[in-house]
Amino acid sequence: MSAAPVHPSHPHEGDPVFDLHVGGKMEVACTVPLAGRDDLSLAYTPGVARVCEAIAENPELTQIYTWVPNTVAVVTDGTAVLGLGDIGPAAAMPVMEGKAVLFKQFGGVDGVPICLDTTDTDEIVETVVRLAPSFGGINLEDISAPRCFEIEDRLKERLDIPVFHDDQHGTAVVALAALENALRLTGRTHANTRVVVGGAGAAGVAVTKILREAGIDDIAVVDRQGVLHSSRTDLTPVKRALAELTADRTGRTGKLADVLDGADVYIGVSGGTVPEEHVATMAPDAIIFGLANPTPEVHPDIAHKYARVVATGRSDYPNQINNVLAFPGIFRGAFDVHASAITEGMKLAAAQAIAGLVGDDLSEDLIIPSPFDPRVGPAVAAAVSAAARRDGVARR
């Protein structure tokens, strides 16, 4: 067996964050014995040839005799990494490694980080399509909008395995789960709730769509120029479609201040800052989710002056909206039934499963379970598998 690599002293030695990252956060481990000639002949040549021949005759056997059905590609081009922006594929690798270890820890799924040295939409799609036979699913990560929408849509059209852009759908699933419990706590229903979504990027689009799927109709989405509505002449196709789903249905126009006045819920996924005087105009018992990291759109100290329920994306405040509650269990559930896709029904089921774990412990400071709650991954996986069967995408 080869010796482990020896890592030299590093320029940030003594800093615990950098010390932890020396040599990376993951490795490939052997799952079979390799203690002698007999083991080697089974795991590699000549024995492996029999498995290869069987798969050549029936490619579906990869689902039994390889790691493919439990392995997800974590793919980025490095253009929208965390709150750091376009830092490139090399600098994105620590985040993709982190994502891969979260897949393993919380879902038992093997993740392989893949950082692509291109930002061209066609090249990304073609590269992932060609890599796809090695994986049971594709997790798109930290790809900037609006390209991320087209990339995901085109990959879903061409591949018969789950494709999931976590910045969109992971955020949306967990936000919906938290909102369901916040609505229950404040005595609201979907039909009588008015929501403002701050930001029309990847997360804003997905959050809005899943809220509509859940039955919330009165939603206004706001970007830097104001409310998205079709009378605006500066909308991209993605924003125009979002306007048709939201403010066009209610006739809402204007700026953030106009729609925040009297709103029940504010969900910030923009990275901007909402002035306190606008927050003060929200409805009694308001709900505020400021999800930008590291600085929420509404600081919790200000939010608590006017809102009954407050959530952020940060781990140092209660009610953290953390994607790790969703994506490991979603892929686990999809893989367990060999799903060909991840449907809207599967996402809604995941949100309902997460929300349901809070149960009778529901309070202003507990609307969402902890990522370390061992019930989360199995509950999400079971709900997603059942939804996949209902939606007709399960293949076993």
C-alpha positions, 0 to 999 in steps of 0.5 A: 500500500502506498504511503499517505502523501506528506504535506509541507508546511503551508502559508496559513499554518496555525489557522484552524480553517486552513489546517483542516483543509491541508490535503483536502477534505476527502479521499477514495477508499477501497470497499473490498479486501485486497490482501493477496492474489485471490483478492486481486484476481476478483477485484481486478483482472481476470475476474473483473472482465466477467463483470464488464462483459455482463454489463456490455450485454445489459448496461442496467447491471451498472446499477448492481455491480458498480458505484454509479447508482450511489454517486453524484457529480458535484459540478461547478464552473466557479462563477457564483461560489458562496457569497464570493462570486466569480472566483473560478474553478480552482478556488471553487474546489474546497466548496465542492469538496465540502459539498461532497462530504456533506452528501456522504455524511448526511445521505450516504451518497458518494459525491465527486467534485468536478470544477470545469474550466469553462463558463460557456453554457454549451460546453458545460452541457456537453461536458456533463452529458459526456461524463454522465455515464459515470454517475447516478445523478448530477448536482449543479452548484454555484453556477451564476444566473441566468446561465444556471437555468438553461444549463439545468433545463438542457441537462434534464432534457438530455439525461435520464438521471436526476439533475438538481441545481442546489442553489435553486432547489435546495434553498427552495425546499428548506425555505418552504419547510421553514415557512410552513411551520412559521405559517402554522405558528402565526395562524396563517394559511396559504390563501391568506398569506402575502409574500415578498421575495427579494431577489430574482436570481437562482434562489429567488426563482426557485423559492417563488416557484415552490411557493406557488406549487405549495399553493401560495398565490400572492407573491411579489418578486423584487429586483434592484429596479423594483417589482417584476411585472410584465409592463417593465421593458427590462426583464430577461425571459426568466424574469418575465416568466416569473412576473407572469407567475406573480405580480401580473396575477395580483396587479402589484407594481412599484418598489420594495417599499410599496409591496413590503407595506402590509406583507406577511412574509419577506424572504430575502435571497438577494444580498441587499439591505432592506431599510428598517423603515420598510420592515416596520410597515409589515403586517403584525406577526410578520415572518422575515427570512434574511438568507444572504450570507454572511450579512442577512438582508434584514439583521436579526436584531432589526427583524425581531423588532417587527417580526414574530418569526425570523430565520437566516442562513447563518449557523449562529442564529436560530432557524438556520435555512441550511441546504444540507437539510435537503440535498443529501436526503433528496438524492438518497431518496432518488437513488433508492428508487433509481429515479430518472428525474427529480420532480416538483412533487419530490421537492414538495415531499422533501419540504413537508418531511423536513417541516414535519420533524419539528412537530410539537416542539414548534416555537419562534426559535424552532421552525426547522430541525437541526442539520444534525438531527439524525431523523432528517436524512432518512425522513427526506429520503423516504418521502422523496422515494414515495413521491417518485413512485407517485410521479412515475419516475421510479424505476424500482 
